[in-house]
């Protein structure tokens, strides 16, 4: 099973502030949906609560230390390792790690692939993606998008460990 991370980051690794996304890029949200559809998505409890519901067409696995935590249509795991095992035992071919900051930090050493959106954004944030060592990743594809009146410049890359 491939362990993949999907994340959108600002220039300084920003990924969120007060439980909210830092930008709204419809094309990136569409790419997120296409990439995660049909897969198990692993996320922390705070990330799940910022989304507010299980996303259709995907299996949601929430990592939380709260043994009493329950959410309709979601699977609960007490650790990242347990969440990955749940996906693997279900026959998943590629599990998607979707955040937040602590889950990304724990999963980065395990990840084989990253679906990375880089946004020309510098601003207030309280959640960051861990620093990527670019020497440990090959770029499989890259799509650059110029700024518009409504949106900052951004790029979408697929990275893979050599």
Buried (B, 14 or more C-beta within 10 A) or exposed (E): BEBBBBBBBBEEBBBBEEEEBBBEBEEBEEBBEEBBEEBBBBBBBBBBBBBEEBBEEBBBBBBBEEEEBEBEEBBBBEEBEBBBBBBBEEEBEBBBBBBBBBBBEBBBEEBEBBBBBBBBBEEEBEBBBBEBEEEEBEEEEEEEBEEEEEBBEBEBBBBBEE
